[in-house]
Amino acid sequence: MKASQIIQTDYQKRGEDPTKYLAGLSKLVSIKDAQLLQEGDTVLVLVRLGNNKVQVELFTQDNPLQLTKAINELIKKLKESGATTMYGSEEPELTKMLQYLDINVEPSDNPNYEWMAQL
């Protein structure tokens, strides 16, 4: 699946319209403020926050086993990109996977996010 299809399907499962999100994401990607990392049918959306910090959002159509493998690969790519801290909101699936990969997830030092993780 293409990244946009994965995001669209994820939004539809929650009963939400992905149109506004995808339009905003497209704009951020075009000005290089956001990046999409994909592994299988899992997409990690990264929004640059400066100082090697990124906001992350997870979208997936993979089963739990595939998701674990995908997250592992995506975190490797994220580390290679130079990111040192990731921030997120909610995302219980992602935080569970990060903890499984021995990445410490803690309350965010930024009031705009619920959690943060040092890579």
C-alpha positions as CSV (number, residue, x, y, z in Angstrom):
1,M,0.0,0.0,0.0
2,K,1.1,3.6,-0.5
3,A,1.6,5.7,2.5
4,S,-1.4,7.9,1.8
5,Q,-3.6,4.8,1.5
6,I,-2.4,3.5,4.9
7,I,-3.1,6.9,6.5
8,Q,-6.5,7.2,4.8
9,T,-7.5,3.7,5.9
10,D,-6.4,4.3,9.5
11,Y,-8.4,7.5,9.6
12,Q,-11.5,5.8,8.2
13,K,-11.3,3.0,10.8
14,R,-11.6,5.7,13.4
15,G,-14.6,7.2,11.5
16,E,-12.7,10.4,10.7
17,D,-12.1,12.2,7.4
18,P,-8.4,12.2,6.4
19,T,-8.7,15.0,3.8
20,K,-7.5,17.9,5.9
21,Y,-4.7,15.9,7.5
22,L,-3.4,14.6,4.2
23,A,-3.5,18.1,2.6
24,G,-1.5,19.6,5.6
25,L,0.9,16.7,5.5
26,S,1.5,17.2,1.8
27,K,2.3,20.8,2.3
28,L,4.7,20.0,5.2
29,V,6.5,17.4,3.1
30,S,6.8,19.7,0.1
31,I,8.6,22.3,2.2
32,K,10.7,19.6,3.9
33,D,9.3,20.1,7.4
34,A,7.9,16.6,7.4
35,Q,9.0,13.2,6.2
36,L,7.3,9.8,5.8
37,L,9.1,6.6,6.7
38,Q,7.4,3.4,5.5
39,E,8.1,-0.2,6.3
40,G,5.6,-2.7,4.9
41,D,2.1,-1.3,5.6
42,T,3.3,0.9,8.5
43,V,4.0,4.6,8.2
44,L,5.8,6.8,10.6
45,V,5.0,10.5,10.0
46,L,7.8,12.8,11.3
47,V,7.4,16.5,11.7
48,R,10.7,18.4,12.4
49,L,10.7,20.4,15.6
50,G,14.3,21.6,15.4
51,N,17.4,20.6,17.4
52,N,17.1,16.9,16.2
53,K,13.7,16.6,17.7
54,V,10.7,15.2,15.8
55,Q,7.0,14.8,16.4
56,V,5.8,11.3,15.4
57,E,2.5,9.7,14.4
58,L,2.0,6.1,13.6
59,F,-0.3,4.7,10.9
60,T,-0.5,1.0,10.2
61,Q,-2.4,-1.8,8.4
62,D,0.1,-4.5,9.6
63,N,-0.7,-7.3,12.0
64,P,1.1,-7.1,15.5
65,L,4.1,-9.2,14.4
66,Q,4.7,-7.2,11.2
67,L,4.2,-4.0,13.2
68,T,6.9,-5.0,15.7
69,K,9.4,-5.6,12.9
70,A,8.3,-2.4,11.1
71,I,8.7,-0.2,14.2
72,N,12.2,-1.7,14.8
73,E,13.3,-0.8,11.2
74,L,11.7,2.6,11.3
75,I,13.4,3.5,14.6
76,K,16.8,2.5,13.0
77,K,16.0,4.8,10.1
78,L,15.0,7.6,12.5
79,K,18.3,7.2,14.4
80,E,20.2,7.3,11.2
81,S,18.5,10.6,10.2
82,G,20.1,12.2,13.3
83,A,16.9,12.5,15.4
84,T,17.6,12.2,19.1
85,T,14.2,12.9,20.7
86,M,10.8,12.0,19.5
87,Y,7.5,13.4,20.8
88,G,4.0,12.1,20.5
89,S,0.4,12.2,21.8
90,E,-1.6,9.2,22.7
91,E,-0.3,6.5,20.3
92,P,-0.5,3.6,22.9
93,E,0.6,1.1,20.2
94,L,3.7,3.0,19.4
95,T,4.7,3.7,23.0
96,K,4.3,0.0,23.8
97,M,6.5,-1.0,20.9
98,L,9.2,1.5,21.9
99,Q,9.3,0.1,25.4
100,Y,9.5,-3.4,24.0
101,L,12.6,-2.2,22.0
102,D,14.1,-0.9,25.3
103,I,13.5,2.8,24.4
104,N,12.5,4.8,27.5
105,V,9.2,6.6,27.0
106,E,8.5,9.3,29.6
107,P,6.2,12.2,30.2
108,S,7.0,15.0,27.7
109,D,9.0,18.1,28.7
110,N,7.0,19.9,25.9
111,P,3.4,20.8,26.9
112,N,2.2,20.2,23.4
113,Y,2.9,16.4,23.7
114,E,2.0,13.7,26.1
115,W,5.2,11.6,25.9
116,M,8.8,11.8,24.7
117,A,11.5,9.2,24.0
118,Q,15.3,9.6,23.7
119,L,16.7,7.6,20.9
